[in-house]
Amino acid sequence: MANQSRLKIGLVLDTSLDQPDGVQQYVIAIGEWLRSQKHDVHYLVGESHRTDLQNVHSLAKNIKVRFNGNRTTIPLPTNRKALKQFLDKERFDVLHVQMPHSPFMSQRLILAAPSTTAIIGTFHIAPYNKLVTIGNTLLGWWLGPSLKRFDKVVSVSQAGADFAEDTFGLATEVLPNVIDYQRFNTAKPLDKYANSKVKILFLGRLVPRKGAELLMQAVARLTKQSNVPAFEVIICGKGPQSSKIEGFIRKNKLEDIVHMEGFVSEADKPRYYASADISVFPSTGGESFGIVLLEAMASGKAAVLAGDNPGYRTVMSPRSEQLFDPHNAAALTDMLGQYVRHKRIRERAQKWGASYTASFDIQLVGEKLEEIYREALRKRR
């Protein structure tokens, strides 16, 4: 058993750690903070190739699928004997599983873990459509044996907690998503965008549910209005809609206004947020929380406008006037016009966002999570 001051923790994720998505960001943020607290942290993940993190264990081969409006990967069945040998060798104090989890990797890990290992879960998902809800209800039935083994399950938002209860029958405590507040709050703007134009940023995958196409429609409308200050739009991301969006830009003669940056690395992301006056996230759904909203607000530079979906609504509830209908280009045009035209409105939103997001800093949330680990271990041992 690890002593009270140091735990051996396995952070379990069925998908690849190579993807730059919200769940991966959560796992890495938690893991590296726990490591900074002198814990022995290991990433137990699906097929991953990154070499910038310590103790990454790829425990499964993965295949690509489309799920909940995203492209992701899922593990192929893992060898139970090999997993048992791995756990016997490593002797983890805590396994922290990202949920909903796969029956082919995480469930087998959970069932192979010794009774002295605490099992903690974080529920991330919120449904994009009814098919996802039905699929997860069936998955909950399949995962029944491992669900009984959890000592504690938390959700990153109320939307996630509601979904966990509806589909898995789990009562979960809400422990919000996390950001490295200082990393975003101290970032400097990019020199290439150091001009007097109002800068509008979109950062996300170029897939239908993320709403970049709706933003382009709103931008095209805004260019036709009068008394609009000079502005430019920065699109960060790639995906199957890239060509369609580029075609829309050409057709509407927006080449001088819209800059397609392509994929932006995690290292560069804070500087893009710091370069924006307005960050827009028009996602239609499938968001359990909205970590991108926190990151953008933490920069202290951008007013954040967000699509009114359950996950984003959780984050933006204190400032619901910054939510818009993500299916309505005219509504987004009106809101964008207001924020582009009025610097004072932007500054109020920027100031509020920087203050509000400090409560999601990894230091605060991490300490709560660490106590959950220790309480589960006290009950087990």
N, C-alpha and C positions, 0 to 999 in steps of 0.2 A: 504494500500500500504506500502511495505517495504520502509524504508528510503534509501537515496542514498548510505549510507555506508554498508548496509546489505540487501541482497536479499534472498528470499526463492525460492529455485531452486529444481525442480523435474527432475532427470535424468531418462529417460524412455528407457527401454530395454525389448523387448518382450520375449527374451530367459531367461534362468536361469542365475543368477549371480554366481552360483556355478561352472560353467565351466571356465577352465583356458585359454580361447581363447583371441585373440587379441582385439575383441570388448569389452569384459568384462574388460580387462586390461585398455583399454582407459577410460571406464566409471569410474572405480575405481580411476585411476590416476587423472582424472579431478575432480571427486567428493571430494577426500580427499584433493587436493590442494585448491579447493574452500572453503572447511571447514576450512582449515588453514588460509584462508583470512577472517574468521569470518562470512561467509555466512551460512545460514540454509539449509543444503543439505539433500535431500531425494532420495532414489533409488526406482523408481516405476518399478517393474520388474515382469517377469513371475515367476513361482513357484521356490522359492529359500529357502535354509535352513541354509545358513551361518549366524553365530552369531558374527563375528568379526568386523562387520561394524554397524554404527548407522543408524537408520531410514530406514531400508529395509522393503518395503511394497510389499508383494507378491500379485499381483492383478489378477492372472489367474492360472488355472490348465494347465499344459503343457504336450504335448506328444512328443515322440522322433521321429525324421525323419532324412533322409539323404538329404542334400541340398548342392549344390556347392562343391561337393567332401568332405563334412564334415558330421559328425553326430552332430545334434543339436536338439533343442526343439522348438516347436511353441505353442502359447497359444490356448486353446479352447475358444469359444466365452464367453466374460465376460458380466456381468449384467450391462446394461447401467444405470439403476437407482442407483445401488451401486457405480458406478464410479462417477456419478454426485454428490452424497452425499459426497463421499470422497473428491472431488475437492472443493465443497462448504465449507467443514470443514477446509481443509488445506490452501486454498487461496494462491496458488503459484504465484509468480511474473513471473517465467520462467519455461516452460517445454522444456527440451532439449532431443529430440527424436533421437534414433539411427535408421538409415535408411539403406535399405528399411524396412519399418515397417509393422506390421500385421494389417489387417482390423478388427481383432477380439479383440485387446486390445488397441494398441497405437492409431489407428484411432478413436476408440470410446472415448478415453481420450481427444484427440485433439478436437473433435467435441463437447465434453461436457464442455470444458474449457471456462471460461468467456472471454469476449472480451478484458478485461484488462490484460490478461495473454499473454506474448510474447511466441511464439512457434519458437524454433530454431531446425534445423536438422543437423545431421552429416551423410553423406553418406559414407559407409564403403566398400561396396562390389565391386568386379571386377569379371567378368564371368569366370567360369571354362570351360564351353562348350556352344554350341549354345542353348541347351535346357534351360539352366539357363537364357540366354538372352531373349528367347521367353517367359519364365515364368515370368520374371520381367517386360517385356513389358505389359503383361496382368495384372500383379499386379498393375502397374502404372495406368492403366485405372480404376481398382477397387478402388484405393486409391484417385481418382480424387477429391472427396469432401474435404478430409483432406489436400491434397497438396496445395489447395488454401489458407489454413489458416496459412501456414508457413510465418514468417517474414523474415527469412534468412536460407539458407541451405549452408553448407560447405561440402567439400569432403576432405578425408585424403590424397589423391594423385591425380595426373592428370589422372591416369587410372580410378579411381573412379569417377572423374568429367566427363570424357568422357562417362562412362557407365550410369551415372545419366542423362546426356543429351540425349543419344541414346534411353534409355528405359522409362524414366519418363518425358522427355521434360524439365528437370530442368537445368537452368544455375547456377552453383555453384562455389563459390570461394574455392581455395585450401588452407586449413589450416592444416598443417601436423600433423601427429600422434605425440604422446608425450611419453616421458620417464622421470623417475626420475633419472636424470643424476648422481647425487651424490651417489645414492644408488648402482648403478652399477660400477661407477668409483672408489669407495673406497672399494669394496669387496675384500676379501683376498682369495687366492687359497685354495683348500681343501688339508689337510695334506696327504691324501692317494694318491694323484697324484703329490707329491713333489719328482720328480725324473728327470733325464736328458733326458728322452725320449721326442720326439716331440708329443704333444697331439692334437688329432683331435676330435672335438666335434660335435655331431648332437643333437639338442634339438627340439622336435616336436612330433606330433602324428604319430604313425606308421600306416599310411594309404597310399595308392598308390601315391596320388598326392604330398605328402610331400617328397618323394624320398629317404627314408632311404635305400631301396633295391638297388637303383642305387649306393649309396655311398658304400655299401658292395661289389658290383661288382667291383668298382674302387679300393677299398682296397685290394681285392683278387688279382687283376692285379698288384698292386703296390708291393705286397710282392714277386712277381716273378722277379722284376727288380733288377739290381745290383746297388751298391753304394747308397743304400737308408739308411739313418740313422735310428736308432731304433725309432719306433713310436708306439703309442697305440691309440685306438679309443674308445671314450666314447659315448654311445647311451643313451640319456635321453628321455623317453617317453614310452607310451604304446598304443596299438590299435590292430585292427584285423590282422595286419601283424606280430605281435610279434612272433608267432610260426614259420612262414615262414622264418623270418630273423634269428631266433635261429637255424633253420635247415640248413640254408645257412652257418652260422658260423661253425657248426659242420662238414658239408660236406667239407668245404674248410680249415679245421684245423686252424681256426682263434681264438680259445678259449683263447690263451695267449695274443692276440692282442686286441680283442674287448671286452669291458665291457658293459653289458646290465644293466643299472641302474634302469630301470622302470620309473614310474612317479616321477617327481621332483617337489616339492612344490615351490610356488612363493617365499617363504622365502629363500630357498636354491639355487634358480636359479642363482643369481648373483655370488655365489661362484663357480659354475660350469663354467660359462663364464670366470671367472678370472683364472680358472685352465687350460684353453685351449690355445694352440699356434695358432691353426687354427680352426675356426668354419665354418661348411659347411651346407648350406641350399639348397638342390636340388629341391625345389618345382617346379612342372611343370606348375602351374597356379592357378587361383582362389584367388590370393592375391591382395587385393586392395592397399596394401602398403608394409608391411614387418617390423613390429615393432621388431621382433626377431633380425633382422639385426642391428638395432640401439642399442638394449640392448647388443648384443655381442660386437659391436664396442666400446660402451661406457666403457666397462671394461678396455680398453686400453691394454689388454693382447693378443687379438686374431686378426689374419688376417681373414677377413670374405670373404668367397667364396660363391656365390649365383647363383641359377638357373636363367637363362635369361627369366623371365616372365615379363609382363607389370608392375606389382606392385613393384617387386624387382628392376626392371630397373629404376623406379622413384627414389628409394633410392640411388642406386649405380651409377647413371649417371655420377658423377664426376670421378669415377674409374671403367669404363666399362670393363677394363681388368681383373677385379675380377668376372666377370660374365661368366658362361659356359652354354652350351647346356644341359638342364636337362634330355634329352632323350639319351644322348651319354656317355656311361660309359668310353669309350676310352678318350674322351675329358676331363672328370673329372680326370681320372688317370693322364694324362699329367700335368694338372694344379696342382693337389695334389703333384705330384712328384717334381715339381718346388718349391713349398712352403715348402715341407718337407726338401728338400736338402739345401735350401738357407736361412739362418737365416736373412741375410740383407734384402731380399725381404719381409720376414714376418714383420720385424721391421718397414719398411717403411709403410706397410699397417696398422700396429697397430697404429703407430703414427698419420697417417692421420685419421683413424677411430675415435680415441679418440677426436681429435680436431673437426672433422666434426659433430659429434653427439651432441656436446654441444649446437648447435643451435636448437635442438629439445627438450630441457629441458622444463619440465612442467611450470617452472616459466615464460619463454618467451612466450610460446604458450598460457598458461593459461591467461595471461594478455590480449592478443588479444581476446580470447574468452569472457572474462569478459566485454570487451568494446562492443562486438557484442550484448551481453545481454542488456547492458544499452542503446545502440542506438535503439534497437528494442522496449524497454520500453518507451523511449522518444517519439517515433513515435506513440505508442499506447495510451499514456496517455497525 
